[in-house]
Amino acid sequence: MALANILSEMPDLLRRTLDEHTPDAQGYCRECRDASGVSAAWPCVTRQLAEEAENMAGSGRSPVATERPSVAGRRRARDLSSSSDLL
Ligand SMILES: [Zn+2]
């Protein structure tokens, strides 16, 4: 939660995170691979954090991003409704 808060104050980093942590054809994050090549399922923890931060930044301030894959918007709505259980 605190990390998302920090990210929401850093629009450049937030934007880059959202740009980089995108799903590949198999639905795994392109960015989150370990040395053995294993990827995290997308949306990865980092992506979810960034979207949470984006929500914070969007409320009362100008949105960081205007164009995003529609899947992100759908995921974000679901993540929001379940985030109280996760955090
Ligand atoms: Zn990732």
PDB file of the backbone (N, CA, C, O) and the ligand in Angstrom, with CONECT records:
HET     ZN  A 101       1
ATOM      1  N   MET A   1       0.828  -1.205   0.000  1.00  0.00           N
ATOM      2  CA  MET A   1       0.000   0.000   0.000  1.00  0.00           C
ATOM      3  C   MET A   1       0.858   1.248   0.000  1.00  0.00           C
ATOM      4  O   MET A   1       0.628   2.168  -0.786  1.00  0.00           O
ATOM      5  N   ALA A   2       1.849   1.283   0.882  1.00  0.00           N
ATOM      6  CA  ALA A   2       2.732   2.442   0.943  1.00  0.00           C
ATOM      7  C   ALA A   2       3.504   2.604  -0.368  1.00  0.00           C
ATOM      8  O   ALA A   2       3.735   3.719  -0.836  1.00  0.00           O
ATOM      9  N   LEU A   3       3.892   1.478  -0.943  1.00  0.00           N
ATOM     10  CA  LEU A   3       4.654   1.535  -2.179  1.00  0.00           C
ATOM     11  C   LEU A   3       3.806   2.105  -3.317  1.00  0.00           C
ATOM     12  O   LEU A   3       4.289   2.891  -4.132  1.00  0.00           O
ATOM     13  N   ALA A   4       2.556   1.703  -3.358  1.00  0.00           N
ATOM     14  CA  ALA A   4       1.651   2.247  -4.364  1.00  0.00           C
ATOM     15  C   ALA A   4       1.505   3.748  -4.174  1.00  0.00           C
ATOM     16  O   ALA A   4       1.420   4.507  -5.139  1.00  0.00           O
ATOM     17  N   ASN A   5       1.479   4.156  -2.931  1.00  0.00           N
ATOM     18  CA  ASN A   5       1.390   5.576  -2.609  1.00  0.00           C
ATOM     19  C   ASN A   5       2.593   6.330  -3.165  1.00  0.00           C
ATOM     20  O   ASN A   5       2.451   7.399  -3.761  1.00  0.00           O
ATOM     21  N   ILE A   6       3.764   5.765  -2.963  1.00  0.00           N
ATOM     22  CA  ILE A   6       4.990   6.387  -3.461  1.00  0.00           C
ATOM     23  C   ILE A   6       4.972   6.448  -4.982  1.00  0.00           C
ATOM     24  O   ILE A   6       5.316   7.466  -5.583  1.00  0.00           O
ATOM     25  N   LEU A   7       4.565   5.344  -5.588  1.00  0.00           N
ATOM     26  CA  LEU A   7       4.491   5.296  -7.052  1.00  0.00           C
ATOM     27  C   LEU A   7       3.545   6.355  -7.599  1.00  0.00           C
ATOM     28  O   LEU A   7       3.798   6.939  -8.653  1.00  0.00           O
ATOM     29  N   SER A   8       2.463   6.597  -6.884  1.00  0.00           N
ATOM     30  CA  SER A   8       1.482   7.570  -7.364  1.00  0.00           C
ATOM     31  C   SER A   8       2.054   8.974  -7.382  1.00  0.00           C
ATOM     32  O   SER A   8       1.535   9.861  -8.059  1.00  0.00           O
ATOM     33  N   GLU A   9       3.132   9.169  -6.627  1.00  0.00           N
ATOM     34  CA  GLU A   9       3.801  10.481  -6.611  1.00  0.00           C
ATOM     35  C   GLU A   9       4.890  10.579  -7.665  1.00  0.00           C
ATOM     36  O   GLU A   9       5.509  11.630  -7.837  1.00  0.00           O
ATOM     37  N   MET A  10       5.121   9.476  -8.371  1.00  0.00           N
ATOM     38  CA  MET A  10       6.187   9.450  -9.369  1.00  0.00           C
ATOM     39  C   MET A  10       5.611   9.035 -10.715  1.00  0.00           C
ATOM     40  O   MET A  10       5.761   7.889 -11.137  1.00  0.00           O
ATOM     41  N   PRO A  11       4.953   9.972 -11.385  1.00  0.00           N
ATOM     42  CA  PRO A  11       4.242   9.634 -12.634  1.00  0.00           C
ATOM     43  C   PRO A  11       5.138   9.031 -13.708  1.00  0.00           C
ATOM     44  O   PRO A  11       4.688   8.175 -14.469  1.00  0.00           O
ATOM     45  N   ASP A  12       6.388   9.455 -13.788  1.00  0.00           N
ATOM     46  CA  ASP A  12       7.279   8.908 -14.817  1.00  0.00           C
ATOM     47  C   ASP A  12       7.529   7.419 -14.588  1.00  0.00           C
ATOM     48  O   ASP A  12       7.431   6.603 -15.504  1.00  0.00           O
ATOM     49  N   LEU A  13       7.852   7.093 -13.347  1.00  0.00           N
ATOM     50  CA  LEU A  13       8.112   5.701 -13.000  1.00  0.00           C
ATOM     51  C   LEU A  13       6.839   4.877 -13.139  1.00  0.00           C
ATOM     52  O   LEU A  13       6.863   3.741 -13.613  1.00  0.00           O
ATOM     53  N   LEU A  14       5.751   5.460 -12.726  1.00  0.00           N
ATOM     54  CA  LEU A  14       4.462   4.770 -12.819  1.00  0.00           C
ATOM     55  C   LEU A  14       4.125   4.470 -14.272  1.00  0.00           C
ATOM     56  O   LEU A  14       3.716   3.360 -14.613  1.00  0.00           O
ATOM     57  N   ARG A  15       4.303   5.476 -15.123  1.00  0.00           N
ATOM     58  CA  ARG A  15       4.020   5.322 -16.551  1.00  0.00           C
ATOM     59  C   ARG A  15       4.906   4.221 -17.150  1.00  0.00           C
ATOM     60  O   ARG A  15       4.439   3.392 -17.931  1.00  0.00           O
ATOM     61  N   ARG A  16       6.169   4.229 -16.777  1.00  0.00           N
ATOM     62  CA  ARG A  16       7.102   3.243 -17.322  1.00  0.00           C
ATOM     63  C   ARG A  16       6.737   1.836 -16.850  1.00  0.00           C
ATOM     64  O   ARG A  16       6.805   0.869 -17.609  1.00  0.00           O
ATOM     65  N   THR A  17       6.353   1.750 -15.590  1.00  0.00           N
ATOM     66  CA  THR A  17       5.964   0.448 -15.064  1.00  0.00           C
ATOM     67  C   THR A  17       4.759  -0.109 -15.801  1.00  0.00           C
ATOM     68  O   THR A  17       4.707  -1.292 -16.137  1.00  0.00           O
ATOM     69  N   LEU A  18       3.788   0.768 -16.045  1.00  0.00           N
ATOM     70  CA  LEU A  18       2.597   0.332 -16.769  1.00  0.00           C
ATOM     71  C   LEU A  18       2.945  -0.058 -18.203  1.00  0.00           C
ATOM     72  O   LEU A  18       2.343  -0.973 -18.765  1.00  0.00           O
ATOM     73  N   ASP A  19       3.912   0.633 -18.788  1.00  0.00           N
ATOM     74  CA  ASP A  19       4.320   0.333 -20.159  1.00  0.00           C
ATOM     75  C   ASP A  19       5.069  -0.997 -20.244  1.00  0.00           C
ATOM     76  O   ASP A  19       4.901  -1.757 -21.197  1.00  0.00           O
ATOM     77  N   GLU A  20       5.884  -1.261 -19.249  1.00  0.00           N
ATOM     78  CA  GLU A  20       6.778  -2.417 -19.319  1.00  0.00           C
ATOM     79  C   GLU A  20       6.098  -3.707 -18.870  1.00  0.00           C
ATOM     80  O   GLU A  20       6.342  -4.772 -19.437  1.00  0.00           O
ATOM     81  N   HIS A  21       5.261  -3.610 -17.868  1.00  0.00           N
ATOM     82  CA  HIS A  21       4.655  -4.826 -17.328  1.00  0.00           C
ATOM     83  C   HIS A  21       3.362  -5.125 -18.078  1.00  0.00           C
ATOM     84  O   HIS A  21       2.255  -4.879 -17.599  1.00  0.00           O
ATOM     85  N   THR A  22       3.558  -5.672 -19.287  1.00  0.00           N
ATOM     86  CA  THR A  22       2.436  -6.019 -20.150  1.00  0.00           C
ATOM     87  C   THR A  22       2.471  -7.522 -20.408  1.00  0.00           C
ATOM     88  O   THR A  22       3.532  -8.138 -20.312  1.00  0.00           O
ATOM     89  N   PRO A  23       1.325  -8.120 -20.735  1.00  0.00           N
ATOM     90  CA  PRO A  23       1.279  -9.571 -20.939  1.00  0.00           C
ATOM     91  C   PRO A  23       1.858  -9.977 -22.283  1.00  0.00           C
ATOM     92  O   PRO A  23       1.710  -9.258 -23.271  1.00  0.00           O
ATOM     93  N   ASP A  24       2.520 -11.131 -22.323  1.00  0.00           N
ATOM     94  CA  ASP A  24       2.924 -11.693 -23.608  1.00  0.00           C
ATOM     95  C   ASP A  24       1.778 -12.569 -24.142  1.00  0.00           C
ATOM     96  O   ASP A  24       0.687 -12.593 -23.574  1.00  0.00           O
ATOM     97  N   ALA A  25       2.044 -13.279 -25.233  1.00  0.00           N
ATOM     98  CA  ALA A  25       0.977 -14.059 -25.871  1.00  0.00           C
ATOM     99  C   ALA A  25       0.431 -15.148 -24.950  1.00  0.00           C
ATOM    100  O   ALA A  25      -0.710 -15.581 -25.109  1.00  0.00           O
ATOM    101  N   GLN A  26       1.236 -15.586 -23.997  1.00  0.00           N
ATOM    102  CA  GLN A  26       0.802 -16.647 -23.093  1.00  0.00           C
ATOM    103  C   GLN A  26       0.145 -16.103 -21.821  1.00  0.00           C
ATOM    104  O   GLN A  26      -0.282 -16.874 -20.960  1.00  0.00           O
ATOM    105  N   GLY A  27       0.066 -14.789 -21.708  1.00  0.00           N
ATOM    106  CA  GLY A  27      -0.561 -14.211 -20.532  1.00  0.00           C
ATOM    107  C   GLY A  27       0.379 -14.072 -19.348  1.00  0.00           C
ATOM    108  O   GLY A  27      -0.056 -13.996 -18.199  1.00  0.00           O
ATOM    109  N   TYR A  28       1.686 -14.040 -19.643  1.00  0.00           N
ATOM    110  CA  TYR A  28       2.665 -13.818 -18.586  1.00  0.00           C
ATOM    111  C   TYR A  28       3.297 -12.445 -18.755  1.00  0.00           C
ATOM    112  O   TYR A  28       3.362 -11.906 -19.860  1.00  0.00           O
ATOM    113  N   CYS A  29       3.756 -11.895 -17.654  1.00  0.00           N
ATOM    114  CA  CYS A  29       4.360 -10.571 -17.710  1.00  0.00           C
ATOM    115  C   CYS A  29       5.672 -10.614 -18.495  1.00  0.00           C
ATOM    116  O   CYS A  29       6.510 -11.491 -18.280  1.00  0.00           O
ATOM    117  N   ARG A  30       5.837  -9.647 -19.414  1.00  0.00           N
ATOM    118  CA  ARG A  30       7.068  -9.579 -20.201  1.00  0.00           C
ATOM    119  C   ARG A  30       8.262  -9.184 -19.340  1.00  0.00           C
ATOM    120  O   ARG A  30       9.402  -9.540 -19.640  1.00  0.00           O
ATOM    121  N   GLU A  31       7.995  -8.463 -18.294  1.00  0.00           N
ATOM    122  CA  GLU A  31       9.072  -7.857 -17.525  1.00  0.00           C
ATOM    123  C   GLU A  31       9.512  -8.744 -16.361  1.00  0.00           C
ATOM    124  O   GLU A  31      10.692  -8.775 -16.010  1.00  0.00           O
ATOM    125  N   CYS A  32       8.575  -9.451 -15.775  1.00  0.00           N
ATOM    126  CA  CYS A  32       8.878 -10.225 -14.572  1.00  0.00           C
ATOM    127  C   CYS A  32       9.331 -11.636 -14.920  1.00  0.00           C
ATOM    128  O   CYS A  32       8.560 -12.590 -14.820  1.00  0.00           O
ATOM    129  N   ARG A  33      10.590 -11.756 -15.329  1.00  0.00           N
ATOM    130  CA  ARG A  33      11.180 -13.069 -15.581  1.00  0.00           C
ATOM    131  C   ARG A  33      12.383 -13.243 -14.673  1.00  0.00           C
ATOM    132  O   ARG A  33      13.165 -12.316 -14.469  1.00  0.00           O
ATOM    133  N   ASP A  34      12.518 -14.446 -14.132  1.00  0.00           N
ATOM    134  CA  ASP A  34      13.730 -14.677 -13.352  1.00  0.00           C
ATOM    135  C   ASP A  34      14.813 -15.260 -14.261  1.00  0.00           C
ATOM    136  O   ASP A  34      14.614 -15.403 -15.467  1.00  0.00           O
ATOM    137  N   ALA A  35      15.944 -15.590 -13.674  1.00  0.00           N
ATOM    138  CA  ALA A  35      17.102 -16.010 -14.463  1.00  0.00           C
ATOM    139  C   ALA A  35      16.826 -17.257 -15.286  1.00  0.00           C
ATOM    140  O   ALA A  35      17.416 -17.442 -16.350  1.00  0.00           O
ATOM    141  N   SER A  36      15.937 -18.112 -14.803  1.00  0.00           N
ATOM    142  CA  SER A  36      15.639 -19.346 -15.534  1.00  0.00           C
ATOM    143  C   SER A  36      14.598 -19.135 -16.620  1.00  0.00           C
ATOM    144  O   SER A  36      14.229 -20.081 -17.315  1.00  0.00           O
ATOM    145  N   GLY A  37      14.117 -17.895 -16.775  1.00  0.00           N
ATOM    146  CA  GLY A  37      13.171 -17.599 -17.830  1.00  0.00           C
ATOM    147  C   GLY A  37      11.727 -17.777 -17.425  1.00  0.00           C
ATOM    148  O   GLY A  37      10.831 -17.643 -18.257  1.00  0.00           O
ATOM    149  N   VAL A  38      11.485 -18.077 -16.164  1.00  0.00           N
ATOM    150  CA  VAL A  38      10.113 -18.250 -15.708  1.00  0.00           C
ATOM    151  C   VAL A  38       9.488 -16.878 -15.489  1.00  0.00           C
ATOM    152  O   VAL A  38      10.075 -16.008 -14.846  1.00  0.00           O
ATOM    153  N   SER A  39       8.295 -16.700 -16.032  1.00  0.00           N
ATOM    154  CA  SER A  39       7.609 -15.426 -15.917  1.00  0.00           C
ATOM    155  C   SER A  39       6.494 -15.495 -14.889  1.00  0.00           C
ATOM    156  O   SER A  39       5.935 -16.558 -14.619  1.00  0.00           O
ATOM    157  N   ALA A  40       6.190 -14.352 -14.331  1.00  0.00           N
ATOM    158  CA  ALA A  40       5.048 -14.248 -13.436  1.00  0.00           C
ATOM    159  C   ALA A  40       3.780 -14.130 -14.268  1.00  0.00           C
ATOM    160  O   ALA A  40       3.788 -13.503 -15.328  1.00  0.00           O
ATOM    161  N   ALA A  41       2.705 -14.722 -13.801  1.00  0.00           N
ATOM    162  CA  ALA A  41       1.422 -14.565 -14.473  1.00  0.00           C
ATOM    163  C   ALA A  41       1.027 -13.097 -14.429  1.00  0.00           C
ATOM    164  O   ALA A  41       1.225 -12.411 -13.426  1.00  0.00           O
ATOM    165  N   TRP A  42       0.459 -12.629 -15.548  1.00  0.00           N
ATOM    166  CA  TRP A  42       0.054 -11.224 -15.647  1.00  0.00           C
ATOM    167  C   TRP A  42      -1.426 -11.090 -15.331  1.00  0.00           C
ATOM    168  O   TRP A  42      -2.194 -11.973 -15.712  1.00  0.00           O
ATOM    169  N   PRO A  43      -1.867 -10.044 -14.661  1.00  0.00           N
ATOM    170  CA  PRO A  43      -1.040  -8.953 -14.145  1.00  0.00           C
ATOM    171  C   PRO A  43      -0.225  -9.368 -12.916  1.00  0.00           C
ATOM    172  O   PRO A  43      -0.747  -9.934 -11.955  1.00  0.00           O
ATOM    173  N   CYS A  44       1.064  -9.067 -12.985  1.00  0.00           N
ATOM    174  CA  CYS A  44       1.977  -9.407 -11.908  1.00  0.00           C
ATOM    175  C   CYS A  44       1.750  -8.455 -10.730  1.00  0.00           C
ATOM    176  O   CYS A  44       0.979  -7.501 -10.826  1.00  0.00           O
ATOM    177  N   VAL A  45       2.423  -8.730  -9.640  1.00  0.00           N
ATOM    178  CA  VAL A  45       2.275  -7.905  -8.447  1.00  0.00           C
ATOM    179  C   VAL A  45       2.650  -6.451  -8.735  1.00  0.00           C
ATOM    180  O   VAL A  45       1.987  -5.517  -8.284  1.00  0.00           O
ATOM    181  N   THR A  46       3.735  -6.288  -9.499  1.00  0.00           N
ATOM    182  CA  THR A  46       4.184  -4.933  -9.826  1.00  0.00           C
ATOM    183  C   THR A  46       3.134  -4.176 -10.621  1.00  0.00           C
ATOM    184  O   THR A  46       2.860  -3.004 -10.362  1.00  0.00           O
ATOM    185  N   ARG A  47       2.553  -4.865 -11.591  1.00  0.00           N
ATOM    186  CA  ARG A  47       1.517  -4.245 -12.416  1.00  0.00           C
ATOM    187  C   ARG A  47       0.307  -3.837 -11.568  1.00  0.00           C
ATOM    188  O   ARG A  47      -0.230  -2.740 -11.720  1.00  0.00           O
ATOM    189  N   GLN A  48      -0.104  -4.724 -10.687  1.00  0.00           N
ATOM    190  CA  GLN A  48      -1.267  -4.425  -9.855  1.00  0.00           C
ATOM    191  C   GLN A  48      -0.982  -3.234  -8.940  1.00  0.00           C
ATOM    192  O   GLN A  48      -1.841  -2.388  -8.693  1.00  0.00           O
ATOM    193  N   LEU A  49       0.253  -3.204  -8.451  1.00  0.00           N
ATOM    194  CA  LEU A  49       0.664  -2.091  -7.610  1.00  0.00           C
ATOM    195  C   LEU A  49       0.622  -0.779  -8.393  1.00  0.00           C
ATOM    196  O   LEU A  49       0.144   0.244  -7.903  1.00  0.00           O
ATOM    197  N   ALA A  50       1.133  -0.839  -9.622  1.00  0.00           N
ATOM    198  CA  ALA A  50       1.172   0.363 -10.449  1.00  0.00           C
ATOM    199  C   ALA A  50      -0.240   0.847 -10.778  1.00  0.00           C
ATOM    200  O   ALA A  50      -0.504   2.049 -10.810  1.00  0.00           O
ATOM    201  N   GLU A  51      -1.132  -0.097 -11.018  1.00  0.00           N
ATOM    202  CA  GLU A  51      -2.506   0.315 -11.333  1.00  0.00           C
ATOM    203  C   GLU A  51      -3.183   0.908 -10.102  1.00  0.00           C
ATOM    204  O   GLU A  51      -3.989   1.834 -10.198  1.00  0.00           O
ATOM    205  N   GLU A  52      -2.841   0.359  -8.964  1.00  0.00           N
ATOM    206  CA  GLU A  52      -3.373   0.917  -7.724  1.00  0.00           C
ATOM    207  C   GLU A  52      -2.870   2.348  -7.537  1.00  0.00           C
ATOM    208  O   GLU A  52      -3.619   3.250  -7.161  1.00  0.00           O
ATOM    209  N   ALA A  53      -1.589   2.522  -7.810  1.00  0.00           N
ATOM    210  CA  ALA A  53      -0.993   3.852  -7.709  1.00  0.00           C
ATOM    211  C   ALA A  53      -1.627   4.811  -8.708  1.00  0.00           C
ATOM    212  O   ALA A  53      -1.841   5.987  -8.416  1.00  0.00           O
ATOM    213  N   GLU A  54      -1.919   4.288  -9.885  1.00  0.00           N
ATOM    214  CA  GLU A  54      -2.540   5.123 -10.902  1.00  0.00           C
ATOM    215  C   GLU A  54      -3.916   5.591 -10.438  1.00  0.00           C
ATOM    216  O   GLU A  54      -4.306   6.733 -10.678  1.00  0.00           O
ATOM    217  N   ASN A  55      -4.633   4.711  -9.783  1.00  0.00           N
ATOM    218  CA  ASN A  55      -5.937   5.097  -9.248  1.00  0.00           C
ATOM    219  C   ASN A  55      -5.798   6.224  -8.243  1.00  0.00           C
ATOM    220  O   ASN A  55      -6.578   7.176  -8.245  1.00  0.00           O
ATOM    221  N   MET A  56      -4.796   6.105  -7.384  1.00  0.00           N
ATOM    222  CA  MET A  56      -4.549   7.166  -6.398  1.00  0.00           C
ATOM    223  C   MET A  56      -4.223   8.476  -7.097  1.00  0.00           C
ATOM    224  O   MET A  56      -4.764   9.531  -6.763  1.00  0.00           O
ATOM    225  N   ALA A  57      -3.331   8.388  -8.069  1.00  0.00           N
ATOM    226  CA  ALA A  57      -2.906   9.589  -8.778  1.00  0.00           C
ATOM    227  C   ALA A  57      -4.063  10.194  -9.554  1.00  0.00           C
ATOM    228  O   ALA A  57      -4.124  11.408  -9.745  1.00  0.00           O
ATOM    229  N   GLY A  58      -4.980   9.346  -9.999  1.00  0.00           N
ATOM    230  CA  GLY A  58      -6.079   9.823 -10.817  1.00  0.00           C
ATOM    231  C   GLY A  58      -7.137  10.557 -10.031  1.00  0.00           C
ATOM    232  O   GLY A  58      -7.866  11.378 -10.589  1.00  0.00           O
ATOM    233  N   SER A  59      -7.236  10.275  -8.741  1.00  0.00           N
ATOM    234  CA  SER A  59      -8.289  10.906  -7.956  1.00  0.00           C
ATOM    235  C   SER A  59      -7.837  12.278  -7.477  1.00  0.00           C
ATOM    236  O   SER A  59      -6.954  12.395  -6.627  1.00  0.00           O
ATOM    237  N   GLY A  60      -8.453  13.311  -8.033  1.00  0.00           N
ATOM    238  CA  GLY A  60      -8.136  14.669  -7.616  1.00  0.00           C
ATOM    239  C   GLY A  60      -6.990  15.275  -8.389  1.00  0.00           C
ATOM    240  O   GLY A  60      -6.742  16.477  -8.289  1.00  0.00           O
ATOM    241  N   ARG A  61      -6.285  14.466  -9.159  1.00  0.00           N
ATOM    242  CA  ARG A  61      -5.200  14.979  -9.977  1.00  0.00           C
ATOM    243  C   ARG A  61      -5.432  14.556 -11.424  1.00  0.00           C
ATOM    244  O   ARG A  61      -6.324  13.757 -11.708  1.00  0.00           O
ATOM    245  N   SER A  62      -4.634  15.090 -12.323  1.00  0.00           N
ATOM    246  CA  SER A  62      -4.783  14.694 -13.717  1.00  0.00           C
ATOM    247  C   SER A  62      -4.285  13.267 -13.893  1.00  0.00           C
ATOM    248  O   SER A  62      -3.253  12.898 -13.332  1.00  0.00           O
ATOM    249  N   PRO A  63      -4.988  12.483 -14.645  1.00  0.00           N
ATOM    250  CA  PRO A  63      -4.595  11.080 -14.834  1.00  0.00           C
ATOM    251  C   PRO A  63      -3.212  10.976 -15.454  1.00  0.00           C
ATOM    252  O   PRO A  63      -2.827  11.798 -16.286  1.00  0.00           O
ATOM    253  N   VAL A  64      -2.470   9.960 -15.043  1.00  0.00           N
ATOM    254  CA  VAL A  64      -1.139   9.755 -15.596  1.00  0.00           C
ATOM    255  C   VAL A  64      -1.232   9.256 -17.032  1.00  0.00           C
ATOM    256  O   VAL A  64      -0.527   9.734 -17.921  1.00  0.00           O
ATOM    257  N   ALA A  65      -2.104   8.300 -17.236  1.00  0.00           N
ATOM    258  CA  ALA A  65      -2.188   7.680 -18.550  1.00  0.00           C
ATOM    259  C   ALA A  65      -3.603   7.804 -19.086  1.00  0.00           C
ATOM    260  O   ALA A  65      -4.575   7.675 -18.341  1.00  0.00           O
ATOM    261  N   THR A  66      -3.710   8.053 -20.370  1.00  0.00           N
ATOM    262  CA  THR A  66      -5.023   8.119 -20.987  1.00  0.00           C
ATOM    263  C   THR A  66      -5.267   6.896 -21.853  1.00  0.00           C
ATOM    264  O   THR A  66      -6.396   6.412 -21.937  1.00  0.00           O
ATOM    265  N   GLU A  67      -4.222   6.389 -22.500  1.00  0.00           N
ATOM    266  CA  GLU A  67      -4.413   5.223 -23.371  1.00  0.00           C
ATOM    267  C   GLU A  67      -3.773   3.993 -22.736  1.00  0.00           C
ATOM    268  O   GLU A  67      -2.571   3.957 -22.473  1.00  0.00           O
ATOM    269  N   ARG A  68      -4.601   3.003 -22.501  1.00  0.00           N
ATOM    270  CA  ARG A  68      -4.117   1.726 -21.965  1.00  0.00           C
ATOM    271  C   ARG A  68      -4.953   0.627 -22.585  1.00  0.00           C
ATOM    272  O   ARG A  68      -6.079   0.855 -23.026  1.00  0.00           O
ATOM    273  N   PRO A  69      -4.392  -0.559 -22.615  1.00  0.00           N
ATOM    274  CA  PRO A  69      -5.211  -1.681 -23.099  1.00  0.00           C
ATOM    275  C   PRO A  69      -6.472  -1.809 -22.262  1.00  0.00           C
ATOM    276  O   PRO A  69      -6.435  -1.626 -21.045  1.00  0.00           O
ATOM    277  N   SER A  70      -7.575  -2.119 -22.901  1.00  0.00           N
ATOM    278  CA  SER A  70      -8.843  -2.162 -22.184  1.00  0.00           C
ATOM    279  C   SER A  70      -8.830  -3.232 -21.103  1.00  0.00           C
ATOM    280  O   SER A  70      -9.568  -3.138 -20.123  1.00  0.00           O
ATOM    281  N   VAL A  71      -8.003  -4.236 -21.276  1.00  0.00           N
ATOM    282  CA  VAL A  71      -7.950  -5.294 -20.270  1.00  0.00           C
ATOM    283  C   VAL A  71      -7.502  -4.731 -18.928  1.00  0.00           C
ATOM    284  O   VAL A  71      -7.922  -5.209 -17.874  1.00  0.00           O
ATOM    285  N   ALA A  72      -6.653  -3.718 -18.974  1.00  0.00           N
ATOM    286  CA  ALA A  72      -6.178  -3.127 -17.730  1.00  0.00           C
ATOM    287  C   ALA A  72      -7.318  -2.482 -16.959  1.00  0.00           C
ATOM    288  O   ALA A  72      -7.395  -2.587 -15.735  1.00  0.00           O
ATOM    289  N   GLY A  73      -8.192  -1.822 -17.683  1.00  0.00           N
ATOM    290  CA  GLY A  73      -9.319  -1.187 -17.035  1.00  0.00           C
ATOM    291  C   GLY A  73     -10.237  -2.201 -16.379  1.00  0.00           C
ATOM    292  O   GLY A  73     -10.736  -1.993 -15.273  1.00  0.00           O
ATOM    293  N   ARG A  74     -10.446  -3.293 -17.080  1.00  0.00           N
ATOM    294  CA  ARG A  74     -11.321  -4.312 -16.504  1.00  0.00           C
ATOM    295  C   ARG A  74     -10.678  -4.936 -15.286  1.00  0.00           C
ATOM    296  O   ARG A  74     -11.332  -5.146 -14.264  1.00  0.00           O
ATOM    297  N   ARG A  75      -9.395  -5.232 -15.399  1.00  0.00           N
ATOM    298  CA  ARG A  75      -8.698  -5.816 -14.254  1.00  0.00           C
ATOM    299  C   ARG A  75      -8.712  -4.860 -13.079  1.00  0.00           C
ATOM    300  O   ARG A  75      -8.887  -5.271 -11.932  1.00  0.00           O
ATOM    301  N   ARG A  76      -8.527  -3.584 -13.370  1.00  0.00           N
ATOM    302  CA  ARG A  76      -8.434  -2.604 -12.306  1.00  0.00           C
ATOM    303  C   ARG A  76      -9.732  -2.574 -11.500  1.00  0.00           C
ATOM    304  O   ARG A  76      -9.698  -2.492 -10.272  1.00  0.00           O
ATOM    305  N   ALA A  77     -10.848  -2.639 -12.170  1.00  0.00           N
ATOM    306  CA  ALA A  77     -12.118  -2.616 -11.473  1.00  0.00           C
ATOM    307  C   ALA A  77     -12.222  -3.808 -10.537  1.00  0.00           C
ATOM    308  O   ALA A  77     -12.709  -3.690  -9.412  1.00  0.00           O
ATOM    309  N   ARG A  78     -11.754  -4.972 -11.020  1.00  0.00           N
ATOM    310  CA  ARG A  78     -11.829  -6.156 -10.176  1.00  0.00           C
ATOM    311  C   ARG A  78     -10.816  -6.075  -9.033  1.00  0.00           C
ATOM    312  O   ARG A  78     -11.116  -6.439  -7.897  1.00  0.00           O
ATOM    313  N   ASP A  79      -9.627  -5.600  -9.348  1.00  0.00           N
ATOM    314  CA  ASP A  79      -8.597  -5.494  -8.316  1.00  0.00           C
ATOM    315  C   ASP A  79      -9.058  -4.566  -7.199  1.00  0.00           C
ATOM    316  O   ASP A  79      -8.808  -4.816  -6.020  1.00  0.00           O
ATOM    317  N   LEU A  80      -9.724  -3.509  -7.588  1.00  0.00           N
ATOM    318  CA  LEU A  80     -10.185  -2.557  -6.589  1.00  0.00           C
ATOM    319  C   LEU A  80     -11.161  -3.213  -5.617  1.00  0.00           C
ATOM    320  O   LEU A  80     -11.082  -2.998  -4.407  1.00  0.00           O
ATOM    321  N   SER A  81     -12.078  -4.010  -6.150  1.00  0.00           N
ATOM    322  CA  SER A  81     -13.106  -4.589  -5.300  1.00  0.00           C
ATOM    323  C   SER A  81     -12.535  -5.646  -4.374  1.00  0.00           C
ATOM    324  O   SER A  81     -13.129  -5.950  -3.339  1.00  0.00           O
ATOM    325  N   SER A  82     -11.380  -6.215  -4.736  1.00  0.00           N
ATOM    326  CA  SER A  82     -10.814  -7.270  -3.901  1.00  0.00           C
ATOM    327  C   SER A  82      -9.580  -6.811  -3.131  1.00  0.00           C
ATOM    328  O   SER A  82      -9.022  -7.577  -2.345  1.00  0.00           O
ATOM    329  N   SER A  83      -9.150  -5.570  -3.348  1.00  0.00           N
ATOM    330  CA  SER A  83      -7.881  -5.142  -2.759  1.00  0.00           C
ATOM    331  C   SER A  83      -7.943  -5.091  -1.242  1.00  0.00           C
ATOM    332  O   SER A  83      -6.917  -5.257  -0.582  1.00  0.00           O
ATOM    333  N   SER A  84      -9.121  -4.867  -0.676  1.00  0.00           N
ATOM    334  CA  SER A  84      -9.198  -4.798   0.783  1.00  0.00           C
ATOM    335  C   SER A  84      -8.905  -6.149   1.408  1.00  0.00           C
ATOM    336  O   SER A  84      -8.463  -6.223   2.555  1.00  0.00           O
ATOM    337  N   ASP A  85      -9.146  -7.219   0.662  1.00  0.00           N
ATOM    338  CA  ASP A  85      -8.833  -8.540   1.178  1.00  0.00           C
ATOM    339  C   ASP A  85      -7.346  -8.834   1.073  1.00  0.00           C
ATOM    340  O   ASP A  85      -6.784  -9.544   1.907  1.00  0.00           O
ATOM    341  N   LEU A  86      -6.719  -8.287   0.052  1.00  0.00           N
ATOM    342  CA  LEU A  86      -5.319  -8.603  -0.205  1.00  0.00           C
ATOM    343  C   LEU A  86      -4.370  -7.777   0.655  1.00  0.00           C
ATOM    344  O   LEU A  86      -3.289  -8.241   1.017  1.00  0.00           O
ATOM    345  N   LEU A  87      -4.767  -6.580   0.973  1.00  0.00           N
ATOM    346  CA  LEU A  87      -3.808  -5.672   1.612  1.00  0.00           C
ATOM    347  C   LEU A  87      -4.049  -5.522   3.102  1.00  0.00           C
ATOM    348  O   LEU A  87      -3.322  -4.791   3.774  1.00  0.00           O
TER     349      LEU A  87
HETATM  350 ZN    ZN A 101       5.640  -7.600 -14.192  1.00  0.00          ZN2+
END
